[in-house]
Every structure is written in C-alpha cells, then in structure tokens.
Amino acid sequence: MAFSKRSWTLSSLPPEIIEEILYKAPPESLLRSKPTCKQWHALITSRRFIYEHLRRSPQRFIRTNETVVHIMDPVTGRRSDSPLPKELYDVRVMVHCDGLMVCMRGNSQYRNTKLALWNPVLRKLAWIKPSTCFTTSDYYGMGYDGKKSRYDYKILRFTDRRYDDMHNSNNDDYYADEAEVEIYECKTRSWRTLDAKVDWDVDITCKGVSVMGNMYWFAQKYWDAEKKHRNYILRFDFSAETFKDVCFAPPSRGDNYLACFDGDRLSLLQQDQETTSPIEVWVSSKLAGDGDVLFSKYFSVSRPDLPALLFHTDMAHPVYCVGKHKRVMAWCEGDVYDGDDKIPPTCVIFYEIDEGGVRRQLETERHYYGSGYSRTFLCGYVYVPSLVPLPV
C-alpha cells in the first residue's frame, strides 16, 4: 500500500497563524528572518507588527561593564553577552523607552559628557547634539505624546541644581544662561527650552522609569529653611510637556528604587544600605487617566539572610523588577569575603527574593579590581528588547 508524503513549511500556514508565531519569537530571531521572503520582511518591518511585538515582549535586564553589554531574562536567569559599541565605553546613565536607550557617556569632568540614542537589538546608535552642553548633573527622560503618533519620540533634559552651583563656582559666564529644562524632538532633531522650574530634588538612588510614554521619578520638595520635606512621585507628561506631582510616596526606608509594574503601574522597592535590612515593595494604582494614584504595600521581607541590594554607595544601583507571586528579581553588586585579609572581589549577583527570603542566588561575574568598584557594573536598567528603529 502506497502512502503519499505531504510536505509542510511555515510559509504554507495562513498569514494570521504565521503572524502569531512571529509575535512569540525574540526580536533577535526576527532580524534573521527578515531576508526569508518579501512578505515576512514587510510584516516584520511594519509599525503595527513592531509595536504589537513590543507589547507582548517580556522584560529583560540590561547592564554594561567596560566593554560588554549583558542582557538577562529575569525569569529563567539566561544571559547573553555581546560587545558594547566602542562609542559607548564609559556609559554612565541609561534611560529606557520602547527598547530604545538614552545613554549618557562621560567621566568625572562636569561638561565632558555626550548623549546617544541606542537600540541594542538593531545595533544602531545615533549621537544627539546639545543646544549648549550636557553636564554630569543632568537627568534625562524619554517618551512620546500619547495623543499623537507614538513614533514621535522626545527626550527630556533637566539639571539638578544641587550640583550646578558647585560646578559653576568658577564664574563661567559662557553657560550662565544654560536652559534648566529642555525637550529634544527626535523628528526635527532640535532642542526647545521649556518654561518650567526645577524646585525639587530627584532621589539620586532612584532612576526614572518610563510608563506608557511618560516619565516618573521619586522626588523630594523642601518648603522651609529647616529643610522639611515630603517624598512624592514626580511625572513628566510628554503630551502636555509639564511636570506634575502624581501622589505622595510611602515613607522612605533609605534607598528607593522605581520600576514599571504590569505595564501601567509603578513599583517602589525600599531598603536601607545594610545587610539583613528588610525589603519593602509597594505598588501603585493604575496610572492611566486623571484619577488619584495611590500606593499600597505589596509585600515585605524581613529575614536574617537578606542581602543589601546596594552594598556600597560607590557601587552601581541594582536593577530590579517585581514578578508574579510576590517576588523580587534583582541584579546587583556585592563583595564576597573569604575569611582572609585580602581585598575581596566584587561580584555581580542575581537574586530572586519572595516573602520567604532568598529563593535563588546566582553569581554571574567576579572581578578583582582592588578597592574600586567603577570597572564592574557601570550601568544597568530594566529593558524590553524591540525592533523599533532609531527615530533620529
């Protein structure tokens, strides 16, 4: 009895099934799939597909050392390494939006800084020229006008005046009129000065986070000579191009770390810089709309074996996210003491922590750099890899 053989290929499936399969593929694999056929190339490069794929993509951790960029899946612990573009050696600050990274490169010199926009998946990089100069006391944000085209990205720059007076003590009149708040429109490649006053301080341990096109920071505002202050969440709305106090923040417990939660909320992790110090995790209500935003305690951990996520003030701040079932996944630095008098190595460690304590601990790197930390974990962020092309 003869049996007929049927050939099967992915291309023989209905287009809607193919599209669903491609949505589940990592962006790096999709890049290799683009030359397969014209139809796939047209689909993978369309904005509709790019942003739907981005919406479905899980978060990753990204960090850099001197010459390498590391990307980790916080759920599986799998990590991939690739060379860091030479142009980004010494990158000190990163801000993420839609798979695009705003990177500030520089050293300790106040005005010897540069700004770039980078997509690690596409391996594309573009430099952004300043209106006058960039400084080491600058803060950055990235977002878009949610009422218009999402692809019209903007970059926010503002200066922390706590450090500005110190660096401008040399009576440098050339930068006396330096803008306090600026917006860079990627579409026109130009800066605009905003009529906004910076009368608050951003918590230096808390990086800004982009959620649904707007930027958020943990900030403080002082209202009298005795330095009385309140902690609150500061938002920059890229549609209205204004700052707004969103809500009061929970009482501070030392260091504060902000992240996106479930795509439309914020999480706030708090811990003192002490080994075994308790960890508290707060979650906000949804940020969409004009309703009140409130924080509620999600969970807390207090056990004698808890690590300090920021082991030393000279170390890079931890990268973290809050996963399902009330657990924290964090990638951070720490010293490992072997019981002798030698200077301990600096280790990069991945932790998974829930209400029961440390559930998983994985050392991913070990460095022997004497007493300094600056060469290990230069910069890190929570990141969603994407196929969004550079808008500049």
C-alpha positions in Angstrom: 0.0 0.0 0.0 1.5 3.3 -1.1 1.4 6.3 1.3 1.6 9.8 -0.1 4.1 12.2 1.6 2.9 15.7 2.4 5.5 18.5 2.7 4.9 21.1 5.4 6.5 24.5 5.7 5.8 27.5 7.9 5.0 29.6 4.8 2.1 27.2 4.0 0.2 28.3 7.1 -2.4 31.0 7.0 -0.9 34.5 7.4 -2.6 35.2 10.7 -1.1 32.0 12.2 2.3 32.9 10.9 1.9 36.4 12.5 1.0 34.8 15.9 4.1 32.6 15.7 6.3 35.5 14.9 5.0 37.5 17.8 6.3 34.8 20.1 9.8 34.9 18.6 12.6 37.0 20.2 13.5 40.2 18.2 17.0 38.8 17.5 15.5 35.8 15.7 13.1 38.1 13.8 16.1 40.1 12.5 17.5 36.9 11.0 14.1 36.1 9.5 13.6 39.3 7.6 15.6 38.1 4.4 13.5 34.9 4.3 10.9 36.4 1.9 9.4 39.7 0.9 6.1 39.1 2.8 7.9 38.4 6.1 10.2 41.4 5.6 7.2 43.7 5.0 5.4 42.3 8.1 8.4 42.4 10.5 9.3 46.0 9.5 5.7 47.4 9.7 5.0 49.7 12.6 1.9 47.7 13.5 3.8 44.5 13.9 6.8 46.2 15.7 4.6 47.8 18.4 2.4 44.7 18.9 5.5 42.6 19.3 6.9 45.1 21.8 3.6 45.0 23.8 3.9 41.2 24.1 7.6 41.1 24.8 8.8 40.3 28.4 11.1 42.5 30.4 14.9 41.9 30.4 17.7 43.2 32.5 20.4 45.1 30.6 23.7 46.3 32.1 27.2 47.3 30.9 30.7 47.0 32.1 33.7 48.5 30.4 33.4 46.7 27.0 30.5 44.3 27.2 26.7 44.5 27.3 24.9 41.8 29.2 21.2 41.0 28.8 19.4 38.6 31.2 15.9 37.1 31.3 15.0 37.6 35.0 12.5 34.7 34.9 14.9 32.0 33.5 18.2 33.5 34.5 19.5 33.0 31.0 22.1 35.6 29.9 23.5 36.7 26.6 26.7 38.8 26.2 27.8 40.9 23.2 30.4 43.6 22.7 29.5 47.1 23.8 29.9 49.6 20.9 33.2 51.4 21.4 31.3 54.7 21.2 29.5 53.7 24.4 32.5 52.8 26.5 32.2 54.6 29.9 28.4 55.0 29.6 27.2 56.2 33.0 23.5 56.7 32.6 20.8 54.9 30.7 17.1 55.5 30.3 14.8 53.1 28.5 11.7 53.6 26.4 10.3 51.1 23.9 13.6 49.2 23.5 15.5 52.5 22.9 18.2 53.5 25.3 19.2 57.1 26.0 22.8 56.8 27.0 25.0 59.4 28.7 28.7 58.8 28.3 31.3 60.7 30.2 33.7 60.9 33.1 34.1 62.9 36.2 34.6 66.2 34.3 31.4 68.2 34.6 30.9 69.1 30.9 32.8 66.3 29.2 29.6 64.3 28.5 27.9 63.1 25.4 24.4 61.8 24.7 23.4 59.0 22.3 20.3 57.0 21.4 20.9 53.3 21.0 18.9 50.2 20.1 20.9 47.1 21.3 18.9 44.7 19.2 19.3 46.5 15.9 22.9 47.6 17.0 22.2 51.1 15.8 23.5 54.2 17.5 23.0 57.9 16.9 24.6 60.9 18.7 22.5 63.8 19.9 24.0 67.3 19.7 23.4 69.6 22.7 21.9 73.0 22.5 24.9 74.3 24.5 26.3 71.4 26.5 25.5 68.3 28.5 26.7 68.0 32.1 27.2 65.3 34.7 24.3 66.7 36.8 21.7 66.3 34.0 18.7 64.0 34.4 17.1 62.5 31.3 13.7 61.0 30.3 12.3 59.7 27.1 8.7 59.3 26.0 6.0 60.3 23.5 2.8 62.2 23.1 0.1 59.5 23.7 -2.5 61.6 21.9 -0.4 61.7 18.7 2.0 59.4 16.9 3.8 57.1 19.3 6.8 57.2 16.9 7.4 60.9 17.5 9.7 60.3 20.5 11.0 63.1 22.7 13.9 63.3 25.1 13.7 65.4 28.3 16.7 67.0 29.9 16.8 68.9 33.2 19.7 69.8 35.6 19.9 69.0 39.2 20.8 72.4 40.8 22.3 70.8 43.9 25.4 70.1 41.9 25.1 73.0 39.5 26.3 75.7 41.9 29.3 73.7 42.9 30.4 73.2 39.3 29.7 76.8 38.3 31.7 78.3 41.1 34.4 79.3 38.6 32.2 82.2 37.3 31.9 80.6 33.9 29.7 83.1 32.2 29.5 81.2 28.9 27.0 78.7 30.4 25.2 81.2 32.7 22.1 81.1 30.5 22.0 77.3 30.3 18.5 76.1 30.0 17.1 74.4 33.1 14.6 72.2 31.2 14.8 71.2 27.6 12.9 68.9 25.2 14.6 67.3 22.2 12.3 66.3 19.4 13.7 63.3 17.6 11.6 64.1 14.5 13.2 67.5 13.9 16.5 66.8 15.7 16.2 70.1 17.7 16.0 71.3 21.3 13.4 73.5 22.8 13.5 75.3 26.1 10.5 74.7 28.4 9.1 77.3 30.8 9.4 75.0 33.7 11.1 75.5 37.1 13.0 72.7 38.9 12.1 73.4 42.5 12.5 69.8 43.7 15.2 67.2 44.0 15.2 63.8 42.4 16.3 61.0 44.7 19.8 60.1 43.4 19.4 56.4 44.2 16.2 56.3 42.1 16.4 56.1 38.4 13.5 57.5 36.3 11.2 55.0 34.7 9.1 55.4 31.5 5.5 54.1 31.7 3.0 54.5 28.8 5.0 57.3 27.3 5.6 59.4 30.4 8.5 59.6 32.9 8.3 59.1 36.7 10.8 59.8 39.5 10.9 59.5 43.2 11.4 63.2 44.3 11.6 65.5 47.3 10.4 69.0 47.8 11.5 71.3 50.6 9.3 74.1 51.9 11.2 75.9 54.7 14.6 76.8 56.0 14.6 73.8 58.3 14.6 71.5 55.2 11.3 70.0 56.0 10.2 67.9 53.0 7.8 65.3 51.6 8.6 62.4 49.3 6.4 62.1 46.3 6.2 60.7 42.7 7.0 63.2 40.0 5.8 62.8 36.5 6.7 64.5 33.3 3.8 64.3 30.8 5.2 64.3 27.3 1.7 65.2 25.8 1.3 68.4 27.9 5.1 68.8 28.3 4.7 69.6 32.0 5.8 68.2 35.4 3.2 67.1 37.9 3.2 65.8 41.4 1.3 62.5 41.0 1.0 61.4 44.6 2.8 61.2 47.9 5.3 58.4 48.2 5.4 55.9 51.0 7.8 56.9 53.9 11.4 56.4 52.8 13.4 53.5 54.2 16.9 54.6 53.0 17.2 53.8 49.3 14.3 53.9 46.9 14.1 52.1 43.5 11.3 52.7 41.0 10.2 50.3 38.2 7.2 49.6 35.9 4.7 47.1 37.1 2.3 45.2 34.8 2.8 47.8 32.1 0.5 50.5 33.6 1.6 50.9 37.2 4.7 51.6 39.3 6.5 49.5 41.8 8.7 51.0 44.5 11.3 48.9 46.3 12.8 50.3 49.5 15.8 49.1 51.6 18.5 50.6 53.8 22.1 50.1 52.9 22.6 47.4 55.5 23.0 43.7 55.2 19.8 41.9 56.5 17.8 45.2 56.2 14.2 44.5 55.5 12.9 44.9 51.9 9.5 46.6 51.3 7.7 46.6 48.0 4.9 49.0 47.1 2.7 49.0 44.1 0.7 52.0 42.7 -2.8 52.0 41.3 -3.1 52.4 37.5 -1.5 55.5 36.0 -3.9 55.9 33.1 -6.5 58.7 33.3 -6.8 61.6 35.7 -7.9 59.7 38.7 -6.0 59.6 42.0 -2.8 57.5 42.2 -2.2 55.6 45.4 0.5 53.3 46.7 -0.3 50.1 48.7 2.2 47.8 50.3 2.5 44.7 48.1 4.7 42.7 50.4 7.7 42.9 52.7 10.6 40.6 53.6 12.5 40.6 56.9 14.9 37.8 57.4 18.5 37.5 58.7 19.8 36.2 55.4 18.7 39.1 53.2 21.4 40.8 51.1 21.9 44.5 50.7 20.9 45.2 47.1 23.1 48.4 47.2 26.1 47.0 49.1 28.1 50.2 48.9 27.4 53.8 47.9 30.2 53.6 45.2 28.5 50.6 43.6 26.0 50.8 40.8 22.4 50.8 41.8 20.6 47.5 41.5 18.4 46.6 38.5 15.2 45.0 39.7 11.6 44.1 38.7 8.7 42.6 40.6 7.4 39.3 39.2 4.4 37.2 39.8 3.6 35.6 43.2 5.1 38.5 45.1 8.8 38.1 44.3 11.6 40.5 43.5 14.3 39.7 40.9 17.4 41.9 41.3 20.8 42.1 39.6 23.3 43.9 41.8 26.9 44.0 43.1 28.4 42.9 46.3 31.7 42.0 48.0 32.4 38.3 48.8 34.6 37.8 51.9 36.6 34.6 52.0 37.7 35.0 55.6 41.3 36.3 54.9 42.7 39.8 54.9 42.8 40.2 51.2 40.7 42.8 49.4 37.5 40.9 48.5 36.4 40.5 44.9 33.4 42.4 43.6 30.7 40.1 42.4 27.6 40.6 40.2 24.8 38.6 41.7 21.3 37.7 40.6 18.8 37.3 43.4 15.2 36.0 43.5 13.5 37.0 46.7 10.0 36.4 48.0 8.2 36.7 51.3 10.1 33.6 52.5 13.5 35.1 51.8 16.2 34.4 49.1 14.9 31.7 46.8 17.7 31.8 44.2 21.1 33.3 44.2 23.4 33.2 41.1 26.8 34.8 40.8 27.2 35.9 37.2 30.6 37.6 37.4 33.6 38.1 39.7 36.1 40.9 39.4 39.4 41.6 41.1 39.9 45.4 40.9 41.4 46.2 44.2 39.4 48.6 46.2 37.5 50.2 43.4 34.0 49.3 42.0 33.8 51.6 39.0 35.0 49.0 36.5 32.4 46.3 37.1 28.8 47.4 36.9 28.8 50.8 35.2 25.2 51.0 34.3 22.0 48.9 34.3 18.3 49.2 33.6 15.1 47.2 33.1 14.7 46.8 29.4 12.3 45.4 26.7 14.2 44.4 23.5 12.4 45.7 20.4 12.6 46.3 16.7 11.8 50.0 17.0 14.1 51.8 14.6 16.1 54.8 15.8 13.8 57.9 15.3 16.8 60.2 14.7 
